[in-house]
Amino acid sequence: MPRYLISFDDGSMDHISEKDLPAVGEEARRVVREAKAAGVWIFGGGIQRQQSTLVAPDGSIAAGPVPETKPVIGGFSIIEVPSREDALIWAARFARSCRCTQEVREIMFDPESR
């Protein structure tokens, strides 16, 4: 069954007031609980806003992009559903709960990742 990455950019939720943030978090966790109950949830979470670190094939380490200068992922969900249409339905539920646009991408199948 295909797996999908549902994500949003860092800063996409900046329009939410501090007062409303706990309610938005609870709405998002409710959708996660529903995805778990439906058996489609694999993994997900928010990503700390910080500069990333890049590790090259030769092992060298460098500072990565700063979220303020390049779009980076702010949060994600990985689900396993029968079709892209099903993934879009879940993405819409996350978009409503998080109050921000979600990007949907299919994850390439790799039999070693099971």
N, C-alpha and C positions, 0 to 999 in steps of 0.2 A: 504494500500500500504506500502511496507517495507521502512524503513528509514535506512540510512547508515551513519556511521562516516567515513569521509575521513580525515586522519591526517598525520602529519610528525613530526619527532623528533626535539627537540630543537637542534640547531646547524647545521641542514641540509642545511641551506642557508648561512652558514658562508663563503662558497667559493665565494659568490657574492661580488664584489667590492662595496665600498661606492658609486662610480660613477654610477654603474649599478643598484643599489638598487631601486631608484625611478621608473625606467622603469619596473623592475620586479614587483614592487608593483602595478603599473598601469595595467600590463598584468593580474595579479591575480584578481584585481578589475573588469577588463573586463569580466573575466570568471564568477565572482560572478553576475555581471549584467546580463549575458546571462542565468545563472541558475535561477535568479529571473524572467526574461522574460519568461523562459520555464515553470515556475511554480513548479520547483523542490527544490528550496532553502528553508531551514528552518532557519538555523542560522550558524554562524561561526565567526572565527577571529583568530588573533595571540594571543599568550600567552606571557606575560612579562617574560623575563629570570630572574628568582629569585628562591630562596629556598622556597619551599612550606611549609605550616603549616598543620600538621595532627591533626584532632580532633577525639578522640576515642569515642566508645559508652558510656563510663562513663563520657564524657565531658572533660577529660584531654587533654591538648594541648602539642604538641611536634614539634620540627623542622622536616620537611620532607627532602626528598632527595635533594641534591644539583645537578643542571643540569649537572655539570661537572663530577659527579661520577655515575650517573644512567640515562639511557635514560628516558626522560620525553617528553610530547607532547609540541611542539613549536607552533603549529597552527592546526586548524581543520575546517571542514565544515560538516554540517549535511544536507543531502538531502533526499528527498522522491521520489523514482522512482519505476517503475513496477518490475524491476529485478536486480539481481546482475550484469548482463552484462551491464545494463544501468549505474549502479554505477561505474563500471570499466571504462566506456567511460568518465564519468565526472572526475574520478580520473586522467585519462590520460591527460585531459585538464588542470587540476590543476597542475599536475607534469610538464607539458611543461611550463606553465606560471610561476610557482615558481622555476623552474629549480632544483627540488629535488623529490626524491621518495616519493610516497604517500602510506599509509596503508589504506586498506578498510575493514571495519567490519560492519556486520549487527547489528542494534540495536534491542534488543528483544522487541516484542510488549507488550505494557501495555495499556489497554483501559482507565486507569485513567490519562494517560499522554496526552491525546488529548485536 
